[in-house]
């Protein structure tokens, strides 16, 4: 008598299937919990603690949460830099303010430019940066005042502003034209 071989695959019990599914779900739930905790820390301005939790979220490999965590880590880094920054030179401080402006953090950039303008009021590039910021944020009158100060300190700034696309919002403003092309108004 020969023994019949059972060629049917063994079916796994419902419990086995649940365990296999629950492992990734459990990992996602734990990562999500860490992400939410990091967001609460971010809201209470505990940036260093939030950053470490967000780094764990990225390490988890769950791309939906990791992508968001990277954005929030950038925010933490910005805020930690803002709190801890000590600049060796006015140029370094200026570069930092410009980088904030380029990131769209106009409020913090304005704080840095204003601090620089009060600490180093004779540096034309500080006034120029402040003029660009004011123009980008729709504060035309302030932008013109700061640009006029930059030109007063360094007349060569006039030529730089003529070609700077950041001032395109003011291109049709006669005050801007008079500031950049004073020779056109002489004798007219």
ZASE-521306 format. One record per residue: residue number from 1; residue in one letter; x, y, z of N, C-alpha, C, O in turn. Coordinates in Angstrom, 1 decimal. Layout:
<recs>
NUM, A, X, Y, Z, X, Y, Z, X, Y, Z, X, Y, Z
...
</recs>
This chain:
<recs>
1, X, 0.8, -1.2, 0.0, 0.0, 0.0, 0.0, 0.9, 1.2, 0.0, 1.8, 1.4, 0.8
2, X, 0.6, 2.1, -0.9, 1.4, 3.3, -1.0, 0.7, 4.5, -0.3, -0.6, 4.6, -0.2
3, X, 1.4, 5.3, 0.3, 0.9, 6.4, 1.0, 0.7, 7.5, 0.0, 1.5, 7.8, -0.8
4, X, -0.5, 8.1, 0.1, -0.8, 9.2, -0.8, -0.2, 10.5, -0.3, -0.3, 10.8, 0.9
5, X, 0.4, 11.2, -1.2, 1.1, 12.5, -0.8, 0.0, 13.6, -0.9, -0.7, 13.7, -1.8
6, X, 0.0, 14.5, 0.1, -0.9, 15.6, 0.1, -0.2, 16.8, -0.6, 0.8, 17.3, 0.0
7, X, -0.6, 17.1, -1.8, 0.1, 18.1, -2.5, -0.5, 19.5, -2.3, 0.0, 20.5, -2.9
8, X, -1.6, 19.6, -1.6, -2.2, 20.9, -1.3, -1.4, 21.7, -0.3, -0.9, 21.2, 0.6
9, X, -1.2, 23.0, -0.6, -0.5, 23.8, 0.3, -1.2, 23.9, 1.6, -2.5, 24.0, 1.6
10, X, -0.5, 23.9, 2.7, -1.2, 24.0, 4.0, -1.7, 25.4, 4.1, -1.0, 26.4, 3.8
11, X, -2.9, 25.5, 4.5, -3.5, 26.9, 4.7, -3.1, 27.4, 6.1, -3.1, 26.6, 7.1
12, X, -2.7, 28.6, 6.2, -2.3, 29.2, 7.4, -3.5, 29.6, 8.2, -4.5, 30.0, 7.6
13, X, -3.5, 29.5, 9.4, -4.6, 29.9, 10.2, -4.8, 31.4, 10.2, -3.9, 32.1, 9.8
14, X, -6.0, 31.9, 10.6, -6.3, 33.3, 10.6, -5.3, 34.0, 11.5, -4.9, 35.2, 11.3
15, X, -5.0, 33.4, 12.6, -4.0, 34.0, 13.6, -2.7, 34.2, 13.0, -2.1, 35.3, 13.2
16, X, -2.2, 33.3, 12.2, -0.9, 33.5, 11.5, -0.9, 34.7, 10.5, 0.0, 35.5, 10.5
17, X, -2.1, 34.8, 9.8, -2.2, 35.9, 8.8, -2.3, 37.2, 9.6, -1.7, 38.2, 9.2
18, X, -3.0, 37.3, 10.7, -3.1, 38.5, 11.5, -1.7, 38.9, 12.1, -1.4, 40.1, 12.1
19, X, -0.9, 37.9, 12.5, 0.4, 38.2, 13.1, 1.3, 38.8, 12.0, 2.0, 39.8, 12.2
20, X, 1.2, 38.3, 10.8, 2.0, 38.7, 9.7, 1.6, 40.2, 9.3, 2.5, 41.0, 8.9
21, X, 0.4, 40.5, 9.3, -0.1, 41.8, 8.9, 0.2, 42.8, 10.1, 0.5, 43.9, 9.8
22, X, 0.0, 42.3, 11.3, 0.1, 43.3, 12.4, 1.5, 43.8, 12.7, 1.7, 44.9, 13.2
23, X, 2.6, 43.1, 12.2, 3.9, 43.5, 12.5, 4.2, 44.9, 11.8, 4.6, 45.8, 12.5
24, X, 3.9, 45.0, 10.5, 4.1, 46.3, 9.8, 3.1, 47.4, 10.4, 3.5, 48.5, 10.5
25, X, 1.9, 46.9, 10.7, 1.0, 47.9, 11.2, 1.4, 48.4, 12.6, 1.2, 49.6, 12.9
26, X, 1.9, 47.5, 13.4, 2.4, 47.9, 14.7, 3.6, 48.9, 14.6, 3.6, 49.9, 15.3
27, X, 4.5, 48.6, 13.7, 5.6, 49.5, 13.4, 5.2, 50.8, 13.0, 5.7, 51.9, 13.4
28, X, 4.2, 50.9, 12.1, 3.6, 52.1, 11.6, 3.0, 52.9, 12.7, 3.2, 54.1, 12.9
29, X, 2.2, 52.2, 13.5, 1.5, 52.8, 14.6, 2.5, 53.4, 15.6, 2.3, 54.6, 16.1
30, X, 3.6, 52.7, 15.9, 4.6, 53.2, 16.9, 5.3, 54.4, 16.3, 5.6, 55.4, 17.0
31, X, 5.6, 54.4, 15.0, 6.3, 55.5, 14.3, 5.4, 56.7, 14.3, 5.8, 57.8, 14.5
32, X, 4.1, 56.5, 14.0, 3.1, 57.5, 13.9, 3.0, 58.2, 15.3, 2.9, 59.4, 15.4
33, X, 3.0, 57.4, 16.3, 3.0, 57.9, 17.7, 4.2, 58.8, 18.0, 4.0, 59.9, 18.6
34, X, 5.3, 58.4, 17.6, 6.6, 59.2, 17.8, 6.5, 60.5, 17.0, 6.9, 61.5, 17.5
35, X, 6.0, 60.4, 15.8, 5.8, 61.6, 14.9, 4.9, 62.6, 15.6, 5.2, 63.8, 15.6
36, X, 3.8, 62.1, 16.1, 2.8, 63.0, 16.7, 3.4, 63.6, 18.0, 3.2, 64.8, 18.3
37, X, 4.2, 62.8, 18.7, 4.8, 63.4, 19.9, 5.8, 64.5, 19.5, 6.0, 65.5, 20.2
38, X, 6.5, 64.2, 18.5, 7.5, 65.2, 18.0, 6.8, 66.5, 17.6, 7.3, 67.6, 17.9
39, X, 5.6, 66.4, 17.0, 4.9, 67.6, 16.6, 4.4, 68.4, 17.8, 4.4, 69.6, 17.8
40, X, 4.0, 67.7, 18.9, 3.6, 68.3, 20.1, 4.8, 69.1, 20.7, 4.7, 70.2, 21.2
41, X, 6.0, 68.5, 20.7, 7.2, 69.1, 21.2, 7.6, 70.3, 20.3, 8.0, 71.3, 20.9
42, X, 7.4, 70.2, 19.0, 7.6, 71.3, 18.1, 6.8, 72.5, 18.5, 7.2, 73.7, 18.5
43, X, 5.5, 72.2, 18.8, 4.6, 73.3, 19.1, 4.9, 74.0, 20.5, 4.6, 75.2, 20.7
44, X, 5.6, 73.2, 21.3, 6.0, 73.8, 22.6, 7.4, 74.3, 22.6, 8.0, 74.7, 23.6
45, X, 8.0, 74.4, 21.3, 9.3, 74.9, 21.1, 10.4, 74.2, 21.8, 11.4, 74.7, 22.1
46, X, 10.2, 72.9, 21.9, 11.3, 72.0, 22.4, 11.9, 71.3, 21.2, 11.8, 70.1, 21.0
47, X, 12.7, 72.1, 20.5, 13.2, 71.7, 19.2, 14.2, 70.6, 19.2, 14.2, 69.7, 18.3
48, X, 15.1, 70.6, 20.2, 16.1, 69.5, 20.3, 15.4, 68.2, 20.5, 15.9, 67.2, 19.9
49, X, 14.4, 68.1, 21.4, 13.7, 66.8, 21.7, 12.9, 66.4, 20.5, 12.9, 65.2, 20.1
50, X, 12.3, 67.4, 19.8, 11.5, 67.1, 18.7, 12.4, 66.5, 17.6, 12.0, 65.6, 16.9
51, X, 13.5, 67.1, 17.4, 14.5, 66.7, 16.3, 14.9, 65.2, 16.5, 14.9, 64.5, 15.6
52, X, 15.2, 64.8, 17.8, 15.6, 63.5, 18.0, 14.5, 62.5, 17.7, 14.8, 61.4, 17.1
53, X, 13.3, 62.8, 18.0, 12.2, 61.9, 17.7, 11.9, 61.9, 16.2, 11.6, 60.8, 15.6
54, X, 12.1, 63.0, 15.5, 11.9, 63.0, 14.1, 13.0, 62.2, 13.3, 12.7, 61.6, 12.3
55, X, 14.2, 62.2, 13.9, 15.2, 61.4, 13.3, 14.9, 59.9, 13.4, 15.2, 59.2, 12.5
56, X, 14.3, 59.5, 14.5, 13.8, 58.1, 14.6, 12.7, 57.8, 13.6, 12.7, 56.7, 13.1
57, X, 11.9, 58.8, 13.4, 10.8, 58.5, 12.4, 11.5, 58.3, 11.0, 11.0, 57.4, 10.3
58, X, 12.5, 59.1, 10.7, 13.1, 58.9, 9.4, 13.8, 57.5, 9.3, 13.8, 56.9, 8.3
59, X, 14.5, 57.2, 10.4, 15.2, 55.9, 10.5, 14.2, 54.7, 10.3, 14.6, 53.6, 9.9
60, X, 12.9, 54.9, 10.6, 12.0, 53.8, 10.6, 11.8, 53.3, 9.2, 11.4, 52.1, 8.9
61, X, 12.0, 54.1, 8.2, 11.9, 53.7, 6.8, 10.4, 53.8, 6.3, 10.2, 53.5, 5.1
62, X, 9.5, 54.4, 7.1, 8.2, 54.5, 6.6, 8.1, 55.9, 5.9, 8.1, 56.9, 6.5
63, X, 8.1, 55.8, 4.5, 8.3, 56.9, 3.7, 7.3, 58.0, 3.9, 7.6, 59.2, 3.8
64, X, 6.0, 57.7, 4.1, 5.0, 58.7, 4.3, 5.3, 59.6, 5.4, 5.0, 60.8, 5.4
65, X, 5.8, 59.0, 6.5, 6.1, 59.8, 7.7, 7.5, 60.4, 7.6, 7.7, 61.5, 8.1
66, X, 8.4, 59.7, 7.0, 9.8, 60.2, 6.9, 9.9, 61.5, 6.1, 10.6, 62.4, 6.5
67, X, 9.1, 61.5, 5.0, 9.2, 62.8, 4.2, 8.7, 64.0, 5.0, 9.3, 65.0, 4.9
68, X, 7.6, 63.8, 5.8, 7.1, 64.9, 6.6, 8.1, 65.2, 7.7, 8.3, 66.4, 8.0
69, X, 8.7, 64.2, 8.3, 9.6, 64.4, 9.4, 10.8, 65.2, 8.9, 11.4, 66.0, 9.7
70, X, 11.3, 65.0, 7.7, 12.4, 65.8, 7.1, 12.1, 67.3, 7.1, 12.9, 68.1, 7.4
71, X, 10.9, 67.6, 6.7, 10.5, 69.0, 6.7, 10.5, 69.6, 8.1, 11.0, 70.7, 8.3
72, X, 10.0, 68.8, 9.0, 10.0, 69.3, 10.4, 11.4, 69.4, 11.0, 11.6, 70.3, 11.9
73, X, 12.3, 68.5, 10.6, 13.7, 68.6, 11.1, 14.3, 69.9, 10.6, 15.1, 70.5, 11.3
74, X, 14.0, 70.3, 9.3, 14.5, 71.5, 8.8, 14.1, 72.7, 9.7, 14.8, 73.6, 10.0
75, X, 12.8, 72.7, 10.1, 12.3, 73.7, 11.0, 13.0, 73.7, 12.3, 13.4, 74.8, 12.8
76, X, 13.2, 72.5, 12.9, 14.0, 72.4, 14.1, 15.4, 73.0, 14.0, 15.8, 73.8, 14.8
77, X, 16.0, 72.6, 12.9, 17.4, 73.1, 12.7, 17.4, 74.6, 12.5, 18.3, 75.3, 13.1
78, X, 16.5, 75.2, 11.8, 16.4, 76.6, 11.7, 16.2, 77.3, 13.0, 16.9, 78.2, 13.4
79, X, 15.3, 76.8, 13.8, 15.0, 77.4, 15.1, 16.2, 77.2, 16.1, 16.5, 78.1, 16.8
80, X, 16.8, 76.0, 16.0, 18.0, 75.8, 16.9, 19.1, 76.7, 16.5, 19.9, 77.3, 17.3
81, X, 19.3, 76.9, 15.2, 20.3, 77.9, 14.7, 20.0, 79.3, 15.1, 20.9, 80.0, 15.5
82, X, 18.8, 79.6, 15.0, 18.3, 81.0, 15.4, 18.7, 81.2, 16.9, 19.1, 82.3, 17.3
83, X, 18.4, 80.2, 17.7, 18.6, 80.4, 19.1, 20.1, 80.4, 19.5, 20.6, 81.1, 20.3
84, X, 20.9, 79.5, 18.8, 22.3, 79.3, 19.1, 23.3, 80.0, 18.3, 24.5, 80.0, 18.5
85, X, 22.9, 80.7, 17.3, 23.8, 81.3, 16.3, 24.7, 82.4, 17.0, 24.2, 83.3, 17.6
86, X, 25.9, 82.3, 16.8, 26.8, 83.4, 17.0, 27.6, 83.5, 15.8, 28.2, 82.6, 15.3
87, X, 27.7, 84.7, 15.3, 28.3, 84.9, 14.0, 29.7, 85.6, 14.2, 29.8, 86.5, 15.0
88, X, 30.7, 85.1, 13.5, 32.0, 85.6, 13.6, 32.1, 87.0, 12.9, 32.9, 87.9, 13.4
89, X, 31.4, 87.2, 11.8, 31.5, 88.5, 11.1, 30.1, 88.9, 10.7, 29.1, 88.2, 10.7
90, X, 30.0, 90.2, 10.4, 28.7, 90.7, 9.9, 28.3, 90.1, 8.5, 27.1, 89.9, 8.3
91, X, 29.3, 89.7, 7.8, 29.0, 89.0, 6.5, 28.3, 87.7, 6.7, 27.4, 87.3, 6.0
92, X, 28.8, 86.9, 7.7, 28.2, 85.6, 8.1, 26.8, 85.8, 8.5, 25.9, 85.1, 8.1
93, X, 26.5, 86.8, 9.3, 25.2, 87.1, 9.8, 24.3, 87.5, 8.6, 23.1, 87.1, 8.6
94, X, 24.8, 88.3, 7.7, 24.1, 88.7, 6.5, 23.7, 87.5, 5.7, 22.6, 87.3, 5.3
95, X, 24.7, 86.6, 5.5, 24.4, 85.4, 4.7, 23.3, 84.6, 5.3, 22.5, 84.0, 4.6
96, X, 23.3, 84.5, 6.6, 22.3, 83.7, 7.3, 20.9, 84.4, 7.1, 20.0, 83.7, 6.8
97, X, 20.9, 85.7, 7.2, 19.6, 86.4, 7.0, 19.1, 86.2, 5.6, 17.9, 86.0, 5.4
98, X, 20.0, 86.2, 4.6, 19.6, 86.0, 3.2, 19.1, 84.6, 3.0, 18.1, 84.3, 2.3
99, X, 19.7, 83.6, 3.7, 19.3, 82.2, 3.6, 17.9, 82.1, 4.1, 17.0, 81.3, 3.6
100, X, 17.6, 82.7, 5.2, 16.2, 82.7, 5.8, 15.2, 83.3, 4.8, 14.1, 82.8, 4.6
101, X, 15.6, 84.4, 4.2, 14.8, 85.1, 3.2, 14.5, 84.1, 2.1, 13.4, 84.0, 1.6
102, X, 15.5, 83.4, 1.6, 15.4, 82.5, 0.5, 14.5, 81.3, 0.8, 13.8, 80.7, 0.0
103, X, 14.4, 81.0, 2.1, 13.6, 79.9, 2.6, 12.1, 80.4, 2.8, 11.2, 79.6, 3.0
104, X, 11.9, 81.7, 2.7, 10.6, 82.2, 2.9, 10.3, 82.6, 4.3, 9.1, 82.9, 4.6
105, X, 11.3, 82.5, 5.2, 11.1, 82.9, 6.6, 11.4, 84.4, 6.7, 12.4, 84.8, 7.3
106, X, 10.4, 85.2, 6.2, 10.6, 86.6, 6.2, 10.7, 87.3, 7.5, 11.4, 88.3, 7.7
107, X, 9.9, 86.8, 8.5, 9.8, 87.4, 9.8, 11.2, 87.3, 10.5, 11.7, 88.2, 11.0
108, X, 11.8, 86.1, 10.5, 13.1, 85.9, 11.1, 14.2, 86.6, 10.4, 15.1, 87.2, 11.0
109, X, 14.1, 86.6, 9.1, 15.1, 87.3, 8.2, 15.0, 88.8, 8.6, 16.1, 89.4, 8.7
110, X, 13.8, 89.3, 8.7, 13.7, 90.8, 9.1, 14.4, 91.0, 10.4, 15.0, 92.1, 10.6
111, X, 14.1, 90.2, 11.4, 14.8, 90.3, 12.7, 16.3, 90.4, 12.6, 16.9, 91.2, 13.2
112, X, 16.8, 89.5, 11.8, 18.3, 89.5, 11.6, 18.8, 90.7, 10.9, 19.8, 91.3, 11.3
113, X, 18.1, 91.1, 9.8, 18.5, 92.3, 9.1, 18.4, 93.6, 10.0, 19.3, 94.4, 9.9
114, X, 17.4, 93.7, 10.8, 17.2, 94.8, 11.6, 18.3, 94.8, 12.7, 18.8, 95.9, 13.1
115, X, 18.6, 93.7, 13.2, 19.7, 93.6, 14.2, 21.0, 94.1, 13.6, 21.8, 94.8, 14.2
116, X, 21.3, 93.6, 12.4, 22.5, 93.9, 11.7, 22.5, 95.4, 11.4, 23.6, 96.1, 11.6
117, X, 21.4, 96.0, 11.0, 21.4, 97.4, 10.6, 21.6, 98.3, 11.8, 22.1, 99.4, 11.7
118, X, 21.2, 97.8, 13.0, 21.5, 98.6, 14.2, 22.9, 98.4, 14.7, 23.5, 99.3, 15.3
119, X, 23.4, 97.2, 14.6, 24.8, 96.9, 15.0, 25.8, 97.5, 14.0, 26.9, 98.0, 14.5
120, X, 25.6, 97.4, 12.8, 26.5, 97.8, 11.7, 25.9, 98.7, 10.7, 25.7, 98.3, 9.6
121, X, 25.5, 99.9, 11.1, 24.7, 100.8, 10.2, 25.4, 101.4, 9.0, 24.8, 102.0, 8.2
122, X, 26.7, 101.2, 9.0, 27.5, 101.7, 7.8, 27.8, 100.7, 6.7, 28.5, 101.0, 5.8
123, X, 27.2, 99.5, 6.9, 27.4, 98.5, 5.8, 26.3, 98.5, 4.8, 25.1, 98.2, 5.1
124, X, 26.7, 98.9, 3.6, 25.7, 99.1, 2.5, 24.9, 97.8, 2.2, 23.7, 97.9, 1.9
125, X, 25.6, 96.7, 2.2, 24.9, 95.4, 1.8, 23.8, 95.0, 2.8, 22.9, 94.3, 2.4
126, X, 23.9, 95.5, 4.1, 22.9, 95.2, 5.0, 21.6, 95.9, 4.7, 20.5, 95.4, 4.7
127, X, 21.8, 97.2, 4.3, 20.6, 98.0, 3.9, 20.0, 97.5, 2.6, 18.8, 97.5, 2.4
128, X, 20.9, 97.0, 1.7, 20.5, 96.5, 0.4, 19.6, 95.2, 0.7, 18.5, 95.0, 0.1
129, X, 20.1, 94.3, 1.6, 19.4, 93.1, 1.9, 18.0, 93.4, 2.5, 17.0, 92.8, 2.2
130, X, 18.0, 94.4, 3.4, 16.7, 94.8, 4.0, 15.8, 95.4, 2.9, 14.6, 95.2, 3.0
131, X, 16.3, 96.1, 2.0, 15.5, 96.7, 0.9, 14.9, 95.5, 0.1, 13.7, 95.6, -0.3
132, X, 15.7, 94.5, -0.2, 15.1, 93.4, -1.0, 14.0, 92.7, -0.2, 13.0, 92.4, -0.7
133, X, 14.3, 92.5, 1.1, 13.3, 91.8, 1.9, 12.0, 92.6, 1.9, 10.9, 92.1, 1.8
134, X, 12.1, 93.9, 2.1, 10.9, 94.8, 2.2, 10.1, 94.8, 0.8, 8.9, 94.8, 0.8
135, X, 10.9, 94.7, -0.3, 10.3, 94.7, -1.6, 9.5, 93.3, -1.7, 8.4, 93.3, -2.2
136, X, 10.1, 92.2, -1.4, 9.5, 90.9, -1.5, 8.3, 90.8, -0.6, 7.4, 90.0, -1.0
137, X, 8.2, 91.5, 0.4, 7.1, 91.4, 1.3, 6.0, 92.5, 1.1, 5.1, 92.7, 1.9
138, X, 6.2, 93.3, 0.0, 5.2, 94.3, -0.4, 5.3, 95.6, 0.4, 4.4, 96.4, 0.3
139, X, 6.4, 95.9, 1.1, 6.6, 97.1, 1.8, 7.4, 98.1, 1.0, 8.6, 98.2, 1.3
140, X, 6.8, 98.6, 0.0, 7.5, 99.4, -1.0, 8.2, 100.7, -0.4, 9.4, 100.9, -0.7
141, X, 7.5, 101.4, 0.4, 8.1, 102.6, 1.0, 9.3, 102.3, 1.8, 10.3, 103.0, 1.6
142, X, 9.2, 101.3, 2.6, 10.4, 100.9, 3.4, 11.5, 100.4, 2.6, 12.7, 100.7, 2.8
143, X, 11.2, 99.7, 1.5, 12.2, 99.2, 0.6, 13.0, 100.3, 0.0, 14.2, 100.3, -0.1
144, X, 12.2, 101.3, -0.5, 12.9, 102.5, -1.1, 13.8, 103.2, -0.1, 14.9, 103.7, -0.5
145, X, 13.3, 103.3, 1.1, 14.1, 104.0, 2.1, 15.4, 103.3, 2.4, 16.5, 103.9, 2.4
146, X, 15.3, 101.9, 2.5, 16.5, 101.1, 2.8, 17.5, 101.1, 1.5, 18.7, 101.2, 1.7
147, X, 16.9, 101.1, 0.4, 17.7, 101.1, -0.9, 18.4, 102.4, -1.0, 19.6, 102.5, -1.4
148, X, 17.7, 103.5, -0.7, 18.3, 104.8, -0.7, 19.5, 104.9, 0.3, 20.6, 105.5, -0.1
149, X, 19.4, 104.3, 1.4, 20.5, 104.3, 2.4, 21.7, 103.5, 1.9, 22.8, 103.9, 2.0
150, X, 21.4, 102.3, 1.3, 22.4, 101.5, 0.7, 23.2, 102.3, -0.4, 24.4, 102.2, -0.5
151, X, 22.4, 103.0, -1.2, 23.1, 103.8, -2.3, 23.9, 105.0, -1.7, 24.9, 105.3, -2.3
152, X, 23.4, 105.6, -0.7, 24.1, 106.7, 0.0, 25.4, 106.2, 0.5, 26.5, 106.9, 0.3
153, X, 25.4, 105.0, 1.1, 26.7, 104.4, 1.6, 27.6, 103.9, 0.5, 28.8, 103.9, 0.7
154, X, 27.0, 103.4, -0.6, 27.8, 102.9, -1.7, 27.1, 103.1, -3.0, 26.2, 102.4, -3.3
155, X, 27.4, 104.2, -3.7, 26.7, 104.5, -5.0, 26.7, 103.4, -6.0, 25.8, 103.4, -6.8
156, X, 27.7, 102.5, -5.9, 27.7, 101.4, -6.8, 26.5, 100.4, -6.7, 26.2, 99.6, -7.6
157, X, 25.9, 100.5, -5.5, 24.7, 99.6, -5.3, 23.6, 100.0, -6.2, 22.8, 99.1, -6.5
158, X, 23.6, 101.2, -6.7, 22.5, 101.6, -7.7, 22.5, 100.7, -8.9, 21.5, 100.3, -9.4
159, X, 23.7, 100.4, -9.4, 23.9, 99.5, -10.6, 23.5, 98.1, -10.3, 22.9, 97.4, -11.2
160, X, 23.8, 97.6, -9.1, 23.4, 96.3, -8.7, 21.8, 96.2, -8.7, 21.3, 95.2, -9.2
161, X, 21.2, 97.2, -8.1, 19.7, 97.2, -8.0, 19.0, 97.2, -9.4, 17.9, 96.7, -9.5
162, X, 19.7, 97.9, -10.3, 19.1, 98.0, -11.7, 18.9, 96.6, -12.3, 17.9, 96.4, -13.1
163, X, 19.7, 95.7, -12.0, 19.7, 94.4, -12.6, 19.2, 93.3, -11.7, 19.2, 92.1, -12.0
164, X, 18.7, 93.7, -10.5, 18.3, 92.7, -9.5, 16.8, 92.4, -9.7, 15.9, 93.2, -9.5
165, X, 16.5, 91.1, -10.1, 15.1, 90.7, -10.3, 14.2, 90.7, -9.1, 13.0, 90.7, -9.2
166, X, 14.9, 90.8, -7.9, 14.1, 90.9, -6.7, 13.3, 92.2, -6.6, 12.3, 92.3, -5.8
167, X, 13.7, 93.2, -7.3, 13.0, 94.5, -7.3, 12.0, 94.6, -8.4, 11.5, 95.7, -8.7
168, X, 11.7, 93.6, -9.1, 10.8, 93.7, -10.2, 9.4, 94.2, -9.8, 8.7, 94.8, -10.6
169, X, 9.0, 94.0, -8.6, 7.7, 94.5, -8.1, 7.6, 96.0, -8.1, 6.6, 96.6, -8.2
170, X, 8.8, 96.7, -8.1, 8.9, 98.1, -8.0, 9.3, 98.8, -9.4, 9.5, 100.0, -9.4
171, X, 9.5, 97.9, -10.4, 10.0, 98.4, -11.7, 9.3, 99.6, -12.3, 9.8, 100.5, -12.9
172, X, 7.9, 99.6, -12.1, 7.1, 100.7, -12.6, 6.9, 101.8, -11.7, 6.2, 102.8, -12.0
173, X, 7.5, 101.8, -10.5, 7.3, 102.8, -9.5, 8.2, 104.0, -9.9, 9.4, 103.8, -9.9
174, X, 7.7, 105.2, -10.1, 8.6, 106.3, -10.5, 9.6, 106.7, -9.4, 10.7, 107.1, -9.7
175, X, 9.3, 106.4, -8.1, 10.3, 106.7, -7.0, 11.5, 105.8, -7.2, 12.6, 106.2, -7.0
176, X, 11.2, 104.5, -7.6, 12.3, 103.5, -7.8, 13.2, 104.0, -9.0, 14.4, 103.9, -8.9
177, X, 12.5, 104.4, -10.1, 13.2, 104.8, -11.2, 14.1, 106.0, -10.9, 15.2, 106.1, -11.4
178, X, 13.6, 107.0, -10.2, 14.3, 108.2, -9.8, 15.5, 107.8, -9.0, 16.6, 108.4, -9.1
179, X, 15.4, 106.8, -8.1, 16.4, 106.4, -7.2, 17.6, 105.7, -8.0, 18.7, 106.0, -7.7
180, X, 17.2, 104.9, -9.0, 18.2, 104.2, -9.7, 18.8, 104.9, -10.9, 19.9, 104.7, -11.3
181, X, 18.0, 105.9, -11.4, 18.5, 106.7, -12.6, 18.4, 108.2, -12.3, 17.6, 108.9, -13.0
182, X, 19.1, 108.6, -11.3, 19.0, 110.1, -11.0, 19.5, 111.0, -12.2, 19.1, 112.1, -12.3
183, X, 20.4, 110.4, -13.0, 20.9, 111.2, -14.1, 19.9, 111.6, -15.1, 20.0, 112.5, -15.8
184, X, 18.8, 110.7, -15.2, 17.7, 111.0, -16.1, 16.8, 112.1, -15.6, 16.1, 112.7, -16.4
185, X, 16.8, 112.4, -14.3, 15.9, 113.5, -13.8, 16.7, 114.8, -13.7, 16.0, 115.9, -13.5
186, X, 18.0, 114.8, -14.0, 18.7, 116.1, -13.9, 18.5, 116.8, -15.2, 18.7, 116.3, -16.3
187, X, 18.1, 118.1, -15.1, 17.9, 118.9, -16.2, 16.6, 118.7, -17.0, 16.4, 119.3, -18.0
188, X, 15.8, 117.9, -16.5, 14.5, 117.6, -17.1, 13.5, 118.6, -16.8, 12.3, 118.5, -17.3
</recs>
